Amino acid sequence: MLLAGVLGITLFLALVLGDWFHFTSLTAAASRYGCGIARLDDRLPLTPFPFLIERFDRNGLLHLPHGVARFFLDQRRILLRPQYQFFALRFRTAWPLNGSIDLEPEGDATRLTCVKRVPWSSALLTLLWFAIVGLGTVGFVIAYLAEGGLTSLSGALMGLGIIGLGLLVLAFGVLTVVLAVRLEDHRLTQAYQELRAALARESALSR
């Protein structure tokens, strides 16, 4: 039984690490991988598609002050990833964000469609955690009422205390997720603005 538990935990950790490794890689497959949580439509005026391509090196890479972008010509897509450094203030949360940017030529301009994504493991584990806490709290309330827990003052106070604790845990979880996603979104937005400025500046210099 203990061996089965160890193997289960090992397999679970391997799946999570594999999911994060694939999500953070700069490959064509990773450019569409992850759970989309937001979409941004943008447009680069006076930036023709050929000028945009020339901004990237022979490997399709463009290094930014706070991120790195890779261009995939066949898919007409850019994968944007904020930079993280160990032992630095820019630590990585459990909800990292990448940007998948689809390009569409429009004459002397280029339309950008950016989809912000998180790893599947982060999204699924977050939903699972909220489901367990939420359904556990509701299940307790139903079971407590069925057993007549509110028939006495002490029982009612204990029931309200446990319900309040469940709601407090839910509120703390929501606050943690919101703050982490806002932090990661700020990092991705910063890298996106640097990418946009680099592409627009290249067009202006080419002209």
C-alpha positions in Angstrom: 0.0 0.0 0.0 2.8 2.4 0.9 4.6 1.5 -2.4 1.5 2.2 -4.4 1.2 5.6 -2.7 4.8 6.5 -3.4 4.4 5.4 -7.0 1.2 7.5 -7.3 2.9 10.6 -5.9 5.9 10.1 -8.1 3.7 9.8 -11.2 1.7 12.8 -10.2 4.9 14.9 -9.7 6.3 13.7 -13.0 3.1 14.7 -14.9 3.1 18.2 -13.3 6.9 18.7 -14.1 6.4 17.4 -17.6 3.5 19.8 -18.1 5.5 22.7 -16.9 8.6 21.7 -18.9 6.5 21.5 -22.1 4.7 24.8 -21.3 8.0 26.7 -20.7 9.8 25.3 -23.8 10.2 27.5 -26.9 8.9 24.9 -29.4 6.2 25.1 -32.1 4.1 22.6 -30.1 4.3 24.8 -27.0 3.1 27.8 -28.8 -0.5 26.5 -28.6 -0.1 24.6 -25.4 -1.8 25.6 -22.1 -5.2 26.8 -20.9 -6.2 30.1 -22.4 -7.5 32.6 -19.9 -7.5 35.9 -21.8 -7.3 37.3 -25.3 -5.8 40.6 -26.6 -6.3 42.0 -30.1 -3.8 44.5 -31.3 -2.4 46.0 -34.5 1.0 47.2 -35.6 0.4 50.1 -38.2 3.1 50.7 -40.8 4.7 47.3 -39.9 4.5 45.0 -42.9 4.9 41.3 -42.3 8.3 40.9 -44.0 9.8 43.7 -41.9 8.5 41.9 -38.8 10.2 38.7 -39.7 13.6 40.3 -40.1 13.6 41.4 -36.4 14.2 37.8 -35.3 17.5 35.9 -35.7 18.1 32.8 -37.8 16.7 30.6 -35.0 13.6 32.8 -34.8 14.6 34.2 -31.4 14.3 37.8 -30.2 15.7 38.5 -26.7 13.9 41.2 -24.8 14.9 43.0 -21.5 12.3 41.0 -19.6 11.5 38.1 -21.8 12.2 36.1 -24.9 10.1 35.6 -28.1 10.3 33.0 -30.8 8.8 33.3 -34.2 7.4 30.3 -36.1 7.1 31.2 -39.8 5.0 28.2 -40.9 2.3 29.0 -38.2 2.7 32.8 -38.4 2.9 32.7 -34.7 5.1 34.2 -31.9 5.6 32.5 -28.6 6.3 35.1 -25.9 7.7 34.0 -22.5 8.7 36.3 -19.6 12.1 35.7 -18.1 12.6 34.1 -14.7 15.7 34.0 -12.6 16.5 31.8 -9.6 17.4 33.6 -6.3 15.9 36.8 -7.6 12.9 38.9 -6.7 11.1 37.9 -9.9 10.2 34.5 -8.5 7.8 32.2 -10.4 4.3 31.6 -9.0 2.2 28.5 -9.5 0.4 30.2 -12.4 3.0 31.3 -15.0 1.7 33.0 -18.1 2.9 32.7 -21.7 1.6 34.6 -24.7 0.7 32.9 -28.0 0.6 35.6 -30.7 -1.0 34.9 -34.1 0.0 37.3 -36.9 -2.2 38.3 -39.8 -0.8 40.6 -42.6 -3.0 43.6 -43.5 -1.2 45.4 -46.3 1.4 47.7 -44.7 0.2 46.7 -41.2 0.1 43.5 -39.1 -2.7 42.3 -36.9 -1.8 40.6 -33.6 -4.0 38.3 -31.6 -2.4 37.3 -28.3 -3.8 34.5 -26.2 -2.6 34.4 -22.6 -2.1 30.8 -21.3 -1.3 29.0 -18.0 -0.1 25.4 -17.7 -2.9 22.8 -17.7 -1.7 21.4 -14.4 -2.0 24.8 -12.7 -5.5 25.4 -14.1 -6.8 21.9 -13.3 -5.3 21.7 -9.8 -6.7 25.1 -9.0 -10.2 24.1 -10.1 -9.8 20.8 -8.2 -8.8 22.5 -5.0 -11.7 25.0 -5.1 -14.1 22.1 -5.9 -12.9 20.0 -2.9 -13.1 22.9 -0.5 -16.4 24.2 -1.8 -18.1 20.8 -2.1 -16.6 19.8 1.2 -18.2 22.8 2.9 -21.5 22.3 1.3 -21.5 18.6 2.1 -20.7 19.4 5.7 -23.6 21.8 5.9 -26.0 19.2 4.5 -24.8 16.4 6.7 -24.9 18.7 9.8 -28.4 19.7 9.1 -29.5 16.1 8.5 -28.1 15.1 11.9 -29.9 17.9 13.7 -26.7 19.9 14.5 -28.6 23.2 14.6 -31.1 22.0 17.3 -29.0 23.5 20.1 -27.2 26.8 20.5 -23.8 25.1 21.0 -24.4 23.0 17.9 -25.4 26.0 15.9 -22.3 28.0 17.0 -20.0 25.1 16.1 -21.7 24.7 12.7 -21.4 28.4 11.9 -17.8 28.3 13.0 -16.9 25.4 10.7 -18.8 27.1 7.8 -17.0 30.3 8.4 -13.7 28.5 8.4 -14.5 26.9 5.1 -15.5 30.3 3.6 -12.3 31.8 5.0 -10.2 29.1 3.3 -12.0 29.8 0.0 -11.5 33.5 0.3 -7.8 33.1 1.0 -7.5 30.8 -2.0 -9.3 33.3 -4.3 -7.0 36.1 -3.0 -3.9 34.0 -3.6 -4.9 33.1 -7.2 -5.9 36.6 -8.1 -2.7 38.2 -6.8 -0.5 35.6 -8.4 -2.3 35.9 -11.8 -2.1 39.7 -11.6 1.6 39.5 -11.0 2.2 37.1 -13.8 0.0 39.2 -16.1 2.1 42.2 -15.3 5.2 40.4 -16.3 3.7 39.1 -19.5 2.3 42.5 -20.4 5.7 44.1 -19.8 7.4 41.6 -22.1 4.6 42.1 -24.7 5.1 45.9 -24.7 8.8 45.4 -25.2 8.2 43.0 -28.1 5.7 45.4 -29.7 8.1 48.3 -29.3 11.0 46.3 -30.8 8.9 45.3 -33.9 7.5 48.8 -34.4 11.0 50.3 -34.0 12.4 47.9 -36.6 9.7 48.9 -39.1 10.5 52.6 -38.5 14.2 52.1 -39.0 13.7 50.0 -42.1 11.8 52.9 -43.6 
